[in-house]
Amino acid sequence: AAQAYAKLPQGTALLHITGDRLNEKQFLHDHGIPVTSFAPVTDLQSLNYALNRVGTPAILKTAAGGYDGHGQTDLDTAVVTKAASALLTQPCILEARQKFRTEVSMMVTRSAAGVVTTFPLVENQHQHHILHTTIAPANVQPSVHSAARKIAVSIAESLELRGVLGIEFFVLPDDTLLVNELAPRPHNSGHYTIEACNISQFEAHIRSICGLPIPAITQTSPAVMRNLLGDDLTVARQQLVEHPEWHFHDY
């Protein structure tokens, strides 16, 4: 409907895909992108079927909504918990829970001419399901960087992406990758690009949707991004004067 009232270079298809976890997982699976095992869930009967198909441990998530750990619960066994039953008032997805070595992410963009460009792969550390620290570049094997870049390009081309897209991965113990989630926007883990890359994720987004050329993206210095919440904001403001190498963004 939005397309009828305004010109949106990036379109609305990406929001339709990423606004529903089941749509997103199915899109990735259909395009040969590695993802964890999953199954749709609409009620208790389909949850039991999904548990038999996906196995445990697993994570039950609402298909829409939910963020930073909200709208999901762990299932360590096939016994349906009260927390799981409470989620079944809306469509859900059951995903196999993975044992992974680390979490990484990559921002990717695509020009109006169809040229895909990636930012460096970064390593993410979470606390209570919220991004805490991003290390750029990621401390993983070169093969992991290459594999992530190949997957990112494939996703961007499949989506005919305009703008920027964040891709979150699990790095498994054997250094293979699974795509965990897509973020159809500038992403917290990409904020380091403001100071540490030749162009930021925000400039890349604007260049893409405005039809401007996007240069090859390079990281000009190593960087660490710390996500500040609550009391951390106050402490950071107090210490900022003592750390000229810090860059503070309050938004």
N, C-alpha and C positions, 0 to 999 in steps of 0.2 A: 504494500500500500504506500509506503514511504516513497518509492520510486516514482509514483504517479504525481507527486507534489514537488519533488526536488531531484536534482541530478546528484546521484551518489556514485562517484567513480568506483568506490569499493563495493558497491552493491549491498544486498542484504542476505545473500545465500550463506555467507560465512557465519553470520549471526544465527541463522536457522540451524546450521550444523553444530556450532559450538554452544548454543543455548540449551542443548539437550545432550546429556552425557551418552545416552544410547545412540543417538544420531551420530555423535562424534566418533565413538568407538566403531560403529558400523561403517562409517565413511572411511576411516583409516584402514580397517580390516579389508574392505572391498578394494582398496587401492594398494594392497600389498605392504602396508606399513606395519611393522611389528608392534603388537599390543598384547596386554595380558588377556587371559581367557575371560570371557564375560557372557552374561545371559540376561535377557529382559525379565523383569519381575513386576507383576501387577497385583498379586494377591498371595495368600499363604500357600495355595496349591502350586502356583508357579515358582514361588520361592523354594519350596522343597524340591521341585524339578531342577531348578537352577543350581541348588546346592549339590545335587547328585551329578550334574553335568560339569560344574566348575570345580567342585571340591572345596575343601577347607585347608588352611585358613582363608577367609575371604572377607571382602568389605562390601556391605550393602549401602548404596548411595541413592538418594533421590535423583531422578533423571534431570530435573530442573531445579534451579536455585541451589542454595548451600554454598558456603565458601569457608576457607580457613578451618576446615574440619567439621563445620556444621552440616547437618543433613546427611550424616553417614554414621555407621557403626560397624565394629569388627564382629565377625562370626568365627570363632576359633574351632567350633564343632558344628555339626549339623543340627544341634538343638537351637530352635528359634527363640531368641531372647525377647524380653519385653521391649527393649529399645528397637529391635528389628521390626517387631509387630507395629510399633508406633509409626514407623516410616511408611507402612503399607497403605496409608490413606491416599497416596499418590503414586504414579508410576516410578519404578526404581530400576536400578541396574546392579547386578551382582558381579563383582570383579574378583578374580583370584589375587590374593595378597602375595606380593613378591618379596623374596629375600634379595635385597640389592646392596651393592657396595657403596654407592653414593648417588646423589641426585644432581643432574646437570640440566642446563637449559641453553637454548640458542634463539636469538632473534633473527628473523629472516624477512627480507623485503623483496618486492618485485616491481620493476618499472613498468610504465605504460607500454613500453616496447617489448615486454616479456622477459627482460633480463633479470635473473634472480641473483641476489647478493646476500651473503650471510655475515652476521657479526660473529666474533669469537665465541667458542663454547665456554660457559662459565659453570662453576661448581656452587651449589646452593646448600645451605645448612638451615634447617627449620627448628623452631621451638614451639611446641603446642600447635602444630599444623600451620604456623605462620612463618613466613620467610624472615630469617634473622640475619644471615650473612651471605654475601655473594663474593666469591673469589674469582678474579678474572686475570688470566685465563684459567680454565679448570686444570687441576693437577691430575690428569689422566693420560693414558698412553696415546701417542699420535694416531694410532688406528681408531681410537674412540672419537677423536676430533673429526677425522675423515668420514667415519660412518655417520656421525651426527649431521655433518654438512650434506652428505648424500641424501639422507632422509629429509632434511629441511628443504632441499631443492625439490625433491619429489612432491612433498606436500604443497609447497608454494605453486608448483606447476599444475598440480591436480585441482587446486582451488582457483586457479587463475587469479592469484592474490593481487590485491592493490592495498597499499598501506604496509604496516608491519604486523608480524605474527610472532608470538612467543611460543616455543615448543619445549615442554618439560619432558625429560627423559629419566628413566631408571637405568643406571649402569649395573648390570648383573655381575656376579663373581667371575664369570668367564669373559668379561669386558664386552659382551653383546649389549645392545640397547633395546629398550622398550619405550614407546611413547606413552607417557602418562596422561598428558593433558595439553590442550591448545588454549592459548590466550589471544583473542583477536584484537590486539591493542598493544600500545607500549606497556611494558611489564616491569614490575619492581626489580627483577634481576637484570634489567637492561639499563638502569639508571646510571651505572658507572660509565656508560658511553658518553655522557655529557662532557666529562673531563678527560677520559682515557682513550677515546677513539677520534679519528679524524672527522667523523660526523656522528651525531647522536642518533639514538633511535627515533627521537622526535623529528629531527630534520629528515631522516630517511622516510618517515611516514608522510610528511608534508610533500616531499619531493615525489613520492610515488603517486599520491592521489592528485597532485597538480600536473602530472605528466612531465616533470623535470627529470633530467638524467641523474642517475645515482652512481657516484664514484665507487671504485673498489674500496672496501672498508678495511681499515687497519687499526690495530690497537697501538697507541703511541707510548703507553707505559702500563706496567702491572697495576692492578687496582683491587681494593677491597671495599665493598659497599655494605654498610650496616643499616638495617632497617630500625628506625628509632620509634618507640612507642612509649606512652606514659612517662614515667619518671626518667627514662633514658633521654628524653628530649631536654629536660632541665639540666641534666648532667652534661650533655653534649654542648649546650649553649655556654655553660660555665667554663668548659675546657677548650672551647674553640679558639680563644685568643692565644692559647699556648701551643697550638698546632697549626702553623701556617700551611701545612701540606693537606689539611682537611678541607673538604668542600661540603658545605651544609645546605641542604635543600629542605625547607619547611613548607609542606603543602597539604 
